[in-house]
Amino acid sequence: MLKRETWQAWALILPAVILLVAFTHWPAITTVLDSLYTTPKGSRPPRFVGLENYAALWDDPVFWTALRNNAVYAFATIPASVILALLMALAVNTALPGRPLVRMAYFTPTMLPMIAVANIWLFFFTPDYGLFDRILAVFGGGRHNWLGDAATALPSMIAVAVWKEAGFFMIFYLAALQAMPPDLQEASNLEGASRVYFFRRVTLPLLMPTTLFVLVNAVINAFRLVDHVVVMTHGGPNNATTLLLYYIYEMGFRFWDTSMAATLTVVLLALLGTLAWLQFGVLGKRVHYR
Amino acid sequence: MINRRTLLAASAASLAAPSILRAQTVKKLSFYYPIAVGGPIPAIIDGYCKDFQAETGIEVTPVYAGNYGETLTKAVTAIKGGNGPQMAVLLAAEMHSLQDMDILVSLDEIGLDAAGKAWMAGFYPAFLANSRAEGKVWSVPFQRSTAVMYYNKAAFAEVGLDPEAFPKTWAQLQAAATKLTKRDASGRVTRWGIKMAGDTGNAQWTFGALANQVQHVLMNEAGTETYFNHPKAIEALRFWRGLASEAKAAPEGVSNWPQLSPDFLEGNAAIIQHTTGNLTNVRTNAKFPFGVAGLPGKDGPRTVVGGGNLYFFKSASQAERAAALQFARFVSQPGRAADWSIKTGYIATRPEAYETNALKDYVAGFPAADVARGFLPVAVGELSTFENQRVYTALTNNVQACLNGTKTPEAAMVDTQAEADRILKPYKKA
């Protein structure tokens, strides 16, 4: 016989549990199950194939392209946006004329929906008479088919993502910097520590919890943020900008191959799970919480 | 006054009534449609639905569902979820894929009487090319277009070309495009001779037209086989690539469809290959005299049709299907087809629409609107196979690799064929 408190406790968390199960765990389990069957087609019901879908994925060159693109995308956007965010936060944390305006300017990209951002950048990237080509023309630069050239398409996507994300991460760094007690600065001034030394030995360690949080978010976003790919390139040219999530969408809703989409989703889930575990397990231990 | 008991009795009675009886008194239909061109499309569609209701008492709820791809996604998702529309305007070329999903009902199954058969025979044959499979008709032409060339007459005159005589062969087109390409002192191109779309969703349309221009058919009617590695298909891709690599009259890499109209209107491209559906937009915004011409071909003009057809879904009841077919016949009446063509730039799907005074007057005042119709006899249907989007993707990726210079036309076509063979393997009957 359960105790009354136990019942009450269960009753209290029940709404949250129901939501979590209905919208997170149940879909995750069915996704794993779906990935073990063939896609049902009109007259052909789903058939159990074990790990055949995973084998097919292993042989799928587009999957590897998407994975490689996503790795490049992550390795470029994460450090770039985090470092840029930190620099911006440090810049607007100092006494500066028109500080609220600068802060707002840095934050604006975050407030815009990604679809709108992508459409604005489409104009920036327009060959010949777009913003970038016009600026480059002043310095004698030639024409660039930014999005239509396989060599520049992915870097273009990365630039958009960094521009969009840095402002968001800046807010977290700014909040952390504001929360830092000013007596630390005063003490180090008395001790005669240089600004660089103070930043390296005091500010940076105190920002580590924020950095971990920002990093986790940045990693998730590197796999989650694909709206601009949909608007700007559709994964082209020749899959140069196909990212994992976009490939899942294409598999699921353009090709209607739901089993392969489920298989891809499981792979993405496993990948993200591993990354999160690494971040919290390895990096988390080295973070100093007050 | 209605009390509880009568209400209960009434609902019990309606539940007990045979389903066929309830279905016969169809009062409501819903249909999904995409918008792929400029203009006040929703207002026009709403108007047709209201007229239909006034005439038949059946209320049709039109649902705007995005572009072609999005409409397809939404319609299929809704139908799979059990709450789909009874009909939808979807890409004509999706016939085989939709059939494969087993969600379509053919017109023959809905029931075509003698008058209905005569009505079907009244469409332009090119527009029915993507409607027939397994000896049945699966869709009704609705918002149809062909690819046409828009060209800058001022630029033609400037370089000494006759603005009234658009090239009719590939050789002429390449020569004209080369002449039209203008460079400044530093060698930077300020105006491209020609631009054709090679981005995802459009590359296969451009390529389909080019293939027809060497008189090559890319697939069998059943949609189970493709012929990409044929020398003629390779020749078509080589011509496309050559406009940039040899003639230097088109930019390297992929040009995007949404960018073509602004490029043309900005004077950045002297010729663009686009849809007839873009006519009203160009007419409104061009600050220079422009011309509309049929696509050239290797030896003479040939083009490809495009656009959307009305499809009917299996999930609808017998009566709903019949009502949907009635709606399709309603919107294709000559007067309405003419009205649709004038307001949107789409080609009226039936010759008889061009006999109406409204369209006669319009065409007389704006001859460019009638150019595309003249090329319907040399038009073919779109590339359409089972797993259509997959085959499109295989083709698009390889075309893009070729346009980027990383694959030769031969390699691109051979790879496309290998990929298409793999995709279509389950559909080949032994």
Boltz contact constraints between the chains, C-beta under 6 A:
constraints:
  - contact:
      token1: [A, 42]
      token2: [B, 101]
      max_distance: 6.0
  - contact:
      token1: [A, 42]
      token2: [B, 102]
      max_distance: 6.0
  - contact:
      token1: [A, 43]
      token2: [B, 102]
      max_distance: 6.0
  - contact:
      token1: [A, 128]
      token2: [B, 268]
      max_distance: 6.0
  - contact:
      token1: [A, 145]
      token2: [B, 251]
      max_distance: 6.0
  - contact:
      token1: [A, 145]
      token2: [B, 253]
      max_distance: 6.0
  - contact:
      token1: [A, 148]
      token2: [B, 253]
      max_distance: 6.0
  - contact:
      token1: [A, 148]
      token2: [B, 254]
      max_distance: 6.0
  - contact:
      token1: [A, 149]
      token2: [B, 253]
      max_distance: 6.0
  - contact:
      token1: [A, 150]
      token2: [B, 404]
      max_distance: 6.0
  - contact:
      token1: [A, 234]
      token2: [B, 200]
      max_distance: 6.0
  - contact:
      token1: [A, 236]
      token2: [B, 199]
      max_distance: 6.0
  - contact:
      token1: [A, 236]
      token2: [B, 200]
      max_distance: 6.0
  - contact:
      token1: [A, 236]
      token2: [B, 400]
      max_distance: 6.0
  - contact:
      token1: [A, 237]
      token2: [B, 254]
      max_distance: 6.0
  - contact:
      token1: [A, 237]
      token2: [B, 400]
      max_distance: 6.0
  - contact:
      token1: [A, 237]
      token2: [B, 404]
      max_distance: 6.0
  - contact:
      token1: [A, 238]
      token2: [B, 397]
      max_distance: 6.0
  - contact:
      token1: [A, 238]
      token2: [B, 400]
      max_distance: 6.0
  - contact:
      token1: [A, 238]
      token2: [B, 401]
      max_distance: 6.0
  - contact:
      token1: [A, 239]
      token2: [B, 397]
      max_distance: 6.0
  - contact:
      token1: [A, 253]
      token2: [B, 73]
      max_distance: 6.0
  - contact:
      token1: [A, 254]
      token2: [B, 389]
      max_distance: 6.0
  - contact:
      token1: [A, 255]
      token2: [B, 389]
      max_distance: 6.0
  - contact:
      token1: [A, 255]
      token2: [B, 390]
      max_distance: 6.0
